[in-house]
Amino acid sequence: MTPVEAALAGAHRREWARVLAATVRVARDLDLAEECVQDAYASAMTAWGTSGVPDNPAAWLTTAAKRRAIDAIRRDAALRSRLPLLVVEQEEDEAREDPEDHGMGQLSQAVPDERLRLIFLCCHPALGQDAQVALTLRLVCGLPVPDIARAFLVTEPTMAARITRAKKKIATTRIPYRIPSPGELPERLRGVLAVIHLLFTTGHTAPSGGSLVRTDLVERSMHLARMLCELMPDDTEARGLLALLIVTDARRATRAGADGRLLRLKDQDRSRWDRSALAGAEAMIVGCLRAGPPGRYVLQAAIASLYADAPAYEETDWPQIVALYDKLLEVWPSPVVALNRAVPLAMVAGPETALAEVERLEGDPRLSGYQYLPAIKADLLSRLGRTSAAAEAYRRAFALAANEAERAFLAEQLAIAE
């Protein structure tokens, strides 16, 4: 990778959302802003190759994208009638006066982080939640469509079509994408929480590539979660999500060995976990549980905390974890939750009982391309001494996995089973 390519890749990971948010201020149209930002990144390849990488790549990209937006608006007046996105205070001569602009200062003060404002903006209640989240992950967070598809357990063409339909609905029905007032933020919160959670999940275990973790996505999502808690300190689900992220990230340093080999939870060095972070998260979880009936993020955080509290894997409070999963299934009946429940269930009721649950879930089409289903099945089969069937399940898991660290781990397990 050349220095220019490396600089562009880094700017895309770190600055895409900021550049897009700044460009939306000028373009006031989501599609146009995205096109201008993409053009700016493309032109940077040539410009930086000639003049060198600028001292502030983000500023260069933002200026280039804004200029393209201004030129496009001036060149084609019809673009001015497309869906307006009223983002923040107008910049001197870069935007037009609009009666609805007077409410923009409210959200700017309420949500000081520019990227979080843009996420709230995109999570419009007129769109279905899946559409909100997918569109936001693609445009605001810059995730590639294949990674978003994996997060939603759908094929890449299906996800691409879903994003296209969401953008088309915005354009054709003229959904009023204005800045929500502080009082309107709660109705968008569910989508915002889902965006941050999926952004973290994608960073915690990268869907593809050579690295197990994408640190940039993990840190970005944790920053957004903290900002959200500052914005809504009394919302237990916002605090539950932050606690979940903290607990999960507290063992980041032990998830892979020095050679990059994936380490299972039971093989990790618990003495290296961030105990201070875990203690702080546990206090948050206890407070959320005392505040009232817990939602999905509080329950997920409680499960993660129980795993982390055990002095050793074998000493985990398995019955309590199964009970929490049962409660989680009530508030969030996801097939992934049901599959994850099979792991502690095997420790409580035995691998045969857990295997029956996994085999039942094999009939759910949503899990047909989910590599963790055959991986969990393979482990249960191995524990039951059914090595031939375990090897076949490991082969299926290996074929579905795209992350190189996970593929290497599955290859090792396959070799043992064979």
C-alpha positions as CSV (number, residue, x, y, z in Angstrom):
1,M,0.0,0.0,0.0
2,T,1.4,3.4,-1.0
3,P,1.6,6.3,1.5
4,V,-1.3,8.0,-0.3
5,E,-3.4,4.8,-0.2
6,A,-2.6,4.4,3.5
7,A,-3.5,8.0,4.2
8,L,-6.8,7.7,2.4
9,A,-7.7,4.4,4.1
10,G,-7.0,6.0,7.5
11,A,-9.0,9.1,6.6
12,H,-11.9,6.9,5.5
13,R,-11.9,4.9,8.8
14,R,-11.6,7.9,11.1
15,E,-13.1,10.9,9.2
16,W,-15.9,9.7,6.9
17,A,-18.7,10.6,9.2
18,R,-17.3,14.0,10.0
19,V,-16.8,14.8,6.4
20,L,-20.3,13.7,5.5
21,A,-21.8,15.6,8.4
22,A,-20.0,18.8,7.3
23,T,-21.1,18.3,3.7
24,V,-24.7,17.7,4.6
25,R,-24.7,21.2,6.1
26,V,-24.1,22.6,2.6
27,A,-25.8,20.0,0.3
28,R,-28.8,19.6,2.7
29,D,-29.5,16.4,0.8
30,L,-28.2,13.0,1.9
31,D,-27.7,11.5,-1.6
32,L,-25.9,14.6,-2.9
33,A,-23.7,14.9,0.2
34,E,-22.7,11.2,-0.1
35,E,-21.9,11.7,-3.8
36,C,-19.8,14.7,-3.1
37,V,-17.8,13.0,-0.3
38,Q,-17.2,10.0,-2.5
39,D,-15.9,12.3,-5.2
40,A,-13.7,14.1,-2.8
41,Y,-12.1,10.8,-1.7
42,A,-11.6,9.8,-5.3
43,S,-10.0,13.1,-6.3
44,A,-7.7,12.9,-3.3
45,M,-6.0,9.9,-4.8
46,T,-4.8,11.9,-7.7
47,A,-4.2,15.2,-6.0
48,W,-2.3,13.8,-3.0
49,G,-0.3,11.6,-5.4
50,T,0.9,14.8,-7.1
51,S,1.2,17.3,-4.3
52,G,1.6,15.0,-1.3
53,V,-0.6,14.1,1.6
54,P,-1.8,17.3,3.3
55,D,-1.1,18.0,7.0
56,N,-4.8,17.8,7.7
57,P,-6.4,15.2,5.4
58,A,-9.8,15.6,7.0
59,A,-9.9,19.3,6.4
60,W,-8.8,18.8,2.7
61,L,-11.5,16.2,2.1
62,T,-14.2,18.4,3.8
63,T,-13.3,21.4,1.8
64,A,-13.3,19.4,-1.4
65,A,-16.6,17.8,-0.7
66,K,-18.3,21.1,0.3
67,R,-17.1,22.8,-2.9
68,R,-18.6,19.9,-5.0
69,A,-21.9,20.3,-3.2
70,I,-21.9,24.1,-3.8
71,D,-21.0,23.6,-7.4
72,A,-23.7,21.0,-7.9
73,I,-26.4,23.2,-6.3
74,R,-25.4,26.2,-8.4
75,R,-25.2,24.0,-11.6
76,D,-28.6,22.4,-11.2
77,A,-31.3,24.4,-9.4
78,A,-33.5,21.3,-9.4
79,L,-31.3,19.8,-6.7
80,R,-32.5,22.5,-4.4
81,S,-36.0,21.0,-4.3
82,R,-34.8,17.6,-3.3
83,L,-35.2,16.4,0.3
84,P,-33.8,19.0,2.6
85,L,-31.6,17.9,5.5
86,L,-31.5,20.7,8.0
87,V,-28.4,19.8,10.1
88,V,-26.9,22.6,12.1
89,E,-26.4,26.3,12.1
90,Q,-25.8,27.6,8.6
91,E,-22.4,28.5,7.5
92,E,-22.2,32.1,6.3
93,D,-22.8,31.9,2.6
94,E,-22.8,28.2,2.1
95,A,-26.5,27.5,2.7
96,R,-29.8,29.1,2.0
97,E,-32.1,30.7,4.6
98,D,-35.0,28.5,5.6
99,P,-37.8,29.1,8.1
100,E,-37.2,25.7,9.7
101,D,-33.6,26.6,10.4
102,H,-34.5,28.4,13.6
103,G,-34.8,25.1,15.5
104,M,-31.4,23.8,14.5
105,G,-29.5,25.4,17.3
106,Q,-31.5,23.4,19.8
107,L,-30.1,20.0,18.7
108,S,-26.7,21.5,18.2
109,Q,-26.7,22.4,21.9
110,A,-28.4,19.2,23.0
111,V,-26.2,16.9,21.0
112,P,-22.7,18.4,20.8
113,D,-21.1,15.5,18.9
114,E,-21.5,16.0,15.2
115,R,-21.6,12.3,14.3
116,L,-24.2,11.6,16.9
117,R,-26.4,14.4,15.6
118,L,-26.2,12.8,12.1
119,I,-27.1,9.4,13.5
120,F,-30.2,10.9,15.2
121,L,-31.0,12.7,11.9
122,C,-30.9,9.5,9.9
123,C,-32.9,7.4,12.4
124,H,-36.1,9.0,11.2
125,P,-39.3,7.3,12.6
126,A,-40.9,7.3,9.1
127,L,-38.5,4.6,8.1
128,G,-38.6,1.1,9.5
129,Q,-35.9,0.5,12.1
130,D,-34.0,-2.0,10.0
131,A,-33.9,0.6,7.2
132,Q,-32.8,3.4,9.7
133,V,-30.0,1.3,11.1
134,A,-28.7,-0.1,7.7
135,L,-28.8,3.4,6.1
136,T,-27.0,5.0,9.0
137,L,-24.3,2.3,9.2
138,R,-23.7,2.7,5.5
139,L,-23.8,6.5,5.1
140,V,-22.8,7.8,8.5
141,C,-20.5,5.0,9.8
142,G,-19.1,4.1,6.3
143,L,-19.5,0.3,6.8
144,P,-19.4,-1.7,3.6
145,V,-22.6,-3.3,2.5
146,P,-21.3,-6.9,2.9
147,D,-20.5,-6.2,6.6
148,I,-23.9,-4.7,7.2
149,A,-25.5,-7.7,5.5
150,R,-23.7,-10.0,7.9
151,A,-24.8,-8.0,10.9
152,F,-28.5,-8.3,9.7
153,L,-28.1,-12.0,8.7
154,V,-29.1,-11.3,5.1
155,T,-27.4,-11.6,1.8
156,E,-25.4,-8.7,0.3
157,P,-27.9,-8.1,-2.6
158,T,-30.8,-8.1,-0.1
159,M,-29.0,-5.5,2.1
160,A,-28.0,-3.4,-1.0
161,A,-31.7,-3.4,-2.1
162,R,-32.9,-2.5,1.4
163,I,-30.6,0.5,1.6
164,T,-31.6,1.6,-1.9
165,R,-35.3,1.4,-1.0
166,A,-34.7,3.5,2.1
167,K,-33.0,6.2,0.1
168,K,-35.7,6.1,-2.5
169,K,-38.4,6.4,0.1
170,I,-36.6,9.5,1.4
171,A,-36.5,11.0,-2.0
172,T,-39.9,10.1,-3.4
173,T,-42.1,10.6,-0.4
174,R,-40.1,13.7,0.7
175,I,-39.8,12.6,4.3
176,P,-39.1,15.9,6.2
177,Y,-35.6,15.2,7.4
178,R,-35.4,18.1,9.6
179,I,-33.4,18.3,12.8
180,P,-35.5,16.8,15.7
181,S,-36.1,18.9,18.7
182,P,-34.8,17.6,22.1
183,G,-38.3,16.4,22.9
184,E,-38.3,14.3,19.7
185,L,-35.0,12.5,20.4
186,P,-36.6,9.6,22.5
187,E,-38.6,8.3,19.5
188,R,-35.4,8.0,17.6
189,L,-33.4,6.5,20.4
190,R,-34.1,2.8,19.6
191,G,-32.6,3.1,16.2
192,V,-29.6,5.1,17.5
193,L,-28.9,2.4,20.1
194,A,-29.0,-0.3,17.4
195,V,-26.6,1.6,15.2
196,I,-24.1,2.1,18.0
197,H,-24.4,-1.6,19.1
198,L,-23.9,-2.9,15.6
199,L,-21.0,-0.6,15.0
200,F,-19.3,-1.9,18.1
201,T,-20.1,-5.5,17.2
202,T,-18.6,-5.0,13.7
203,G,-15.4,-3.7,15.4
204,H,-15.3,-6.2,18.2
205,T,-15.1,-9.1,15.7
206,A,-14.5,-7.8,12.2
207,P,-16.8,-9.6,9.7
208,S,-13.9,-10.0,7.3
209,G,-10.2,-9.3,6.9
210,G,-7.0,-10.3,8.6
211,S,-7.6,-8.6,12.0
212,L,-9.9,-10.0,14.7
213,V,-10.7,-6.5,16.0
214,R,-11.2,-3.1,14.2
215,T,-10.1,-0.8,17.0
216,D,-11.3,2.3,15.2
217,L,-14.9,1.1,15.2
218,V,-14.7,-0.1,18.8
219,E,-13.5,3.2,20.0
220,R,-15.9,5.2,17.8
221,S,-18.9,3.3,19.1
222,M,-17.8,3.6,22.7
223,H,-17.4,7.3,22.3
224,L,-20.8,7.6,20.8
225,A,-22.3,5.5,23.6
226,R,-20.7,7.8,26.2
227,M,-22.0,10.9,24.5
228,L,-25.5,9.3,24.3
229,C,-25.4,8.7,28.1
230,E,-24.4,12.3,28.7
231,L,-27.3,13.3,26.5
232,M,-29.9,11.0,28.1
233,P,-28.5,10.2,31.6
234,D,-31.8,8.8,32.9
235,D,-32.3,6.3,30.0
236,T,-31.5,2.8,31.3
237,E,-31.1,1.3,27.9
238,A,-28.5,3.9,26.9
239,R,-26.6,3.2,30.1
240,G,-27.1,-0.5,29.6
241,L,-25.6,-0.3,26.1
242,L,-22.6,1.6,27.4
243,A,-22.1,-1.0,30.2
244,L,-22.4,-3.8,27.6
245,L,-19.7,-2.2,25.5
246,I,-17.4,-1.6,28.4
247,V,-17.7,-5.2,29.8
248,T,-17.2,-6.7,26.3
249,D,-14.2,-4.5,25.5
250,A,-12.6,-5.1,28.9
251,R,-11.1,-8.3,27.7
252,R,-10.0,-7.1,24.3
253,A,-6.3,-7.7,25.0
254,T,-6.8,-11.4,25.8
255,R,-9.0,-12.4,22.8
256,A,-6.0,-13.3,20.7
257,G,-2.6,-14.7,21.5
258,A,0.7,-13.1,20.7
259,D,0.7,-14.9,17.4
260,G,-2.8,-13.5,16.6
261,R,-4.5,-16.8,17.2
262,L,-8.1,-16.6,18.4
263,L,-8.5,-17.6,22.1
264,R,-11.9,-18.8,23.4
265,L,-13.3,-17.3,26.5
266,K,-12.3,-20.3,28.6
267,D,-8.7,-20.0,27.4
268,Q,-8.2,-16.3,28.1
269,D,-6.0,-14.9,30.9
270,R,-8.6,-13.3,33.2
271,S,-5.9,-11.6,35.2
272,R,-5.3,-9.3,32.2
273,W,-8.9,-8.1,32.0
274,D,-9.6,-4.5,32.9
275,R,-11.1,-5.0,36.3
276,S,-11.6,-1.3,37.0
277,A,-13.7,-1.0,33.8
278,L,-15.6,-4.1,34.8
279,A,-16.4,-2.8,38.3
280,G,-17.7,0.5,36.9
281,A,-19.9,-1.3,34.3
282,E,-21.2,-3.6,37.0
283,A,-22.3,-0.6,39.1
284,M,-24.1,0.8,36.1
285,I,-25.9,-2.5,35.4
286,V,-27.0,-2.8,39.0
287,G,-28.4,0.7,38.9
288,C,-30.3,-0.1,35.6
289,L,-31.8,-3.3,37.0
290,R,-33.0,-1.4,40.1
291,A,-34.6,1.3,38.0
292,G,-37.3,-1.0,36.5
293,P,-37.9,-3.8,34.1
294,P,-34.7,-4.2,32.0
295,G,-34.6,-4.0,28.2
296,R,-32.4,-5.9,25.8
297,Y,-29.2,-3.9,26.3
298,V,-29.4,-4.0,30.1
299,L,-30.0,-7.8,30.0
300,Q,-27.1,-8.3,27.5
301,A,-24.9,-6.3,29.8
302,A,-25.9,-8.4,32.8
303,I,-25.1,-11.6,30.9
304,A,-21.7,-10.3,29.8
305,S,-21.0,-9.1,33.4
306,L,-21.8,-12.6,34.8
307,Y,-19.3,-14.2,32.4
308,A,-16.7,-11.7,33.4
309,D,-17.3,-12.0,37.2
310,A,-16.4,-15.7,37.4
311,P,-12.9,-16.4,38.7
312,A,-12.7,-19.2,36.1
313,Y,-14.8,-20.3,33.2
314,E,-16.0,-23.5,35.0
315,E,-17.1,-21.4,37.9
316,T,-19.5,-19.2,35.9
317,D,-23.0,-18.9,37.2
318,W,-24.5,-20.9,34.3
319,P,-28.1,-21.2,35.7
320,Q,-28.3,-17.5,36.2
321,I,-27.0,-16.8,32.7
322,V,-29.6,-19.2,31.2
323,A,-32.3,-17.4,33.2
324,L,-31.2,-14.0,31.9
325,Y,-31.2,-15.4,28.3
326,D,-34.8,-16.6,28.9
327,K,-35.7,-13.0,29.9
328,L,-33.8,-11.6,27.0
329,L,-35.7,-13.8,24.6
330,E,-38.9,-12.3,26.0
331,V,-38.0,-8.7,25.2
332,W,-35.9,-9.5,22.1
333,P,-36.9,-12.8,20.4
334,S,-33.9,-13.0,18.2
335,P,-32.6,-16.3,16.7
336,V,-29.1,-15.2,17.6
337,V,-30.1,-14.9,21.2
338,A,-31.6,-18.3,21.2
339,L,-28.4,-19.7,19.7
340,N,-26.2,-18.0,22.2
341,R,-28.4,-19.4,25.0
342,A,-27.3,-22.9,23.9
343,V,-23.8,-22.3,25.2
344,P,-24.7,-21.9,28.9
345,L,-27.5,-24.4,28.5
346,A,-25.0,-27.1,27.6
347,M,-23.3,-26.3,31.0
348,V,-26.5,-26.6,32.9
349,A,-28.4,-29.4,31.1
350,G,-25.7,-31.1,29.1
351,P,-24.5,-30.9,25.5
352,E,-27.2,-33.3,24.2
353,T,-30.0,-30.9,25.4
354,A,-28.2,-27.9,23.9
355,L,-27.6,-29.7,20.6
356,A,-31.3,-30.3,20.3
357,E,-31.9,-26.6,20.6
358,V,-29.2,-25.8,18.0
359,E,-30.6,-28.4,15.6
360,R,-34.1,-26.8,16.0
361,L,-32.6,-23.4,15.1
362,E,-31.1,-24.9,11.9
363,G,-34.6,-24.7,10.5
364,D,-34.6,-20.9,10.9
365,P,-33.7,-19.4,7.5
366,R,-32.3,-16.3,9.2
367,L,-29.4,-18.4,10.5
368,S,-28.7,-20.2,7.2
369,G,-25.5,-18.2,6.6
370,Y,-24.5,-17.5,10.2
371,Q,-21.2,-19.2,10.8
372,Y,-21.6,-19.4,14.6
373,L,-24.4,-21.9,14.3
374,P,-22.4,-24.7,12.8
375,A,-19.4,-23.6,15.0
376,I,-21.5,-24.1,18.2
377,K,-22.9,-27.3,16.8
378,A,-19.5,-28.6,16.1
379,D,-18.3,-27.9,19.6
380,L,-21.3,-29.7,21.1
381,L,-20.8,-32.7,18.8
382,S,-17.2,-32.9,19.8
383,R,-18.1,-33.0,23.5
384,L,-20.5,-35.8,22.7
385,G,-17.7,-37.8,21.0
386,R,-19.3,-37.5,17.6
387,T,-16.1,-36.5,15.8
388,S,-17.2,-37.2,12.2
389,A,-20.3,-35.0,12.5
390,A,-18.3,-32.4,14.4
391,A,-15.8,-32.2,11.5
392,E,-18.6,-31.7,9.0
393,A,-20.0,-28.9,11.1
394,Y,-16.6,-27.3,11.4
395,R,-16.3,-27.4,7.6
396,R,-19.5,-25.5,7.2
397,A,-18.5,-22.9,9.7
398,F,-15.1,-22.5,8.0
399,A,-16.8,-22.0,4.6
400,L,-19.1,-19.3,6.0
401,A,-16.4,-17.4,8.0
402,A,-14.6,-14.5,6.4
403,N,-12.4,-13.2,9.2
404,E,-9.0,-14.8,8.9
405,A,-8.4,-15.2,12.7
406,E,-11.7,-17.1,13.0
407,R,-10.9,-19.2,9.9
408,A,-7.6,-20.1,11.4
409,F,-9.2,-21.1,14.7
410,L,-11.9,-23.2,12.9
411,A,-9.2,-24.9,10.8
412,E,-7.4,-25.9,14.0
413,Q,-10.6,-27.3,15.5
414,L,-11.3,-29.2,12.2
415,A,-7.9,-30.8,12.3
416,I,-8.5,-32.0,15.8
417,A,-11.9,-33.4,14.9
418,E,-10.5,-35.2,11.9
